[in-house]
Amino acid sequence: MLASCTTQTVNNSSKRGSGQVEKNTEAAEINIQLGANYIASGDYQLADDKLQKAF
């Protein structure tokens, strides 16, 4: 009886992509919160920078 060895490739790109989307979403939420806090403290330039980065 002959035995053969095979290699199976698993595509995990969708899982990796999903993790990156979650990180990007979290970063955007943090930048929005920072932007809101900077507006509240009167630092409009830094607020604008954070809000632009969020989008």
C-alpha positions as CSV (number, residue, x, y, z in Angstrom):
1,M,0.0,0.0,0.0
2,L,1.3,3.4,-0.9
3,A,0.9,6.4,1.4
4,S,1.0,9.9,0.2
5,C,1.6,13.2,1.9
6,T,-0.5,16.2,1.1
7,T,-0.4,19.7,2.2
8,Q,-3.6,21.7,2.8
9,T,-3.5,25.5,2.8
10,V,-6.1,27.2,4.9
11,N,-7.1,30.7,4.0
12,N,-7.4,32.8,7.1
13,S,-7.4,36.2,5.4
14,S,-11.1,36.8,6.3
15,K,-10.3,36.2,9.9
16,R,-7.3,38.5,9.8
17,G,-9.3,41.2,7.9
18,S,-12.0,41.1,10.5
19,G,-9.6,41.6,13.3
20,Q,-8.1,44.6,11.5
21,V,-11.6,46.1,11.0
22,E,-12.2,45.8,14.7
23,K,-8.9,47.5,15.5
24,N,-9.7,50.3,13.0
25,T,-13.2,50.7,14.5
26,E,-11.8,50.9,18.0
27,A,-9.2,53.4,17.0
28,A,-11.8,55.6,15.3
29,E,-14.0,55.5,18.4
30,I,-11.0,56.5,20.6
31,N,-10.2,59.4,18.2
32,I,-13.8,60.6,18.2
33,Q,-13.8,60.6,22.0
34,L,-10.5,62.4,22.2
35,G,-11.8,65.0,19.6
36,A,-14.9,65.6,21.8
37,N,-12.8,66.0,24.9
38,Y,-10.5,68.5,23.1
39,I,-13.5,70.5,21.9
40,A,-14.8,70.6,25.4
41,S,-11.4,72.0,26.6
42,G,-11.2,74.5,23.8
43,D,-8.3,72.9,21.9
44,Y,-10.0,73.1,18.5
45,Q,-6.9,72.4,16.4
46,L,-6.1,69.1,18.2
47,A,-9.8,68.2,18.2
48,D,-9.9,68.7,14.4
49,D,-6.8,66.5,14.0
50,K,-8.3,63.7,16.0
51,L,-11.7,63.9,14.3
52,Q,-10.1,63.9,10.9
53,K,-8.0,60.9,11.9
54,A,-11.2,59.1,13.0
55,F,-12.7,59.4,9.5
